[in-house]
Amino acid sequence: MEELSDRIVVDPNILAGKPVIKGTRIPVYLIIQLIAADMNLKDVLKEYPELKEDDVKAALLYASRLLEREITVTL
């Protein structure tokens, strides 16, 4: 897979700086929510045809790397 920066962008002028899929306004958190709600990859791509499979994988990897650096939080 390419570098995450080839797929994910953080720009204060796009969705208040939330990480999004490059070239879209689709935030990483939305992709994670869809997967968590039991939507499979094929359905995500059908719902958002501008996404590629590697975009979804990059979103998951981005979230994983972000959480890897987080401290434990009580929910």
Sequence and secondary structure as in RCSB ss.txt:
>XXXX:A:sequence
MEELSDRIVVDPNILAGKPVIKGTRIPVYLIIQLIAADMNLKDVLKEYPELKEDDVKAALLYASRLLEREITVTL
>XXXX:A:secstr
   GGGTEE  TTSGGG  EETTS  BHHHHHHHHHTT  HHHHHHHSTT  HHHHHHHHHHHHHHHHT      
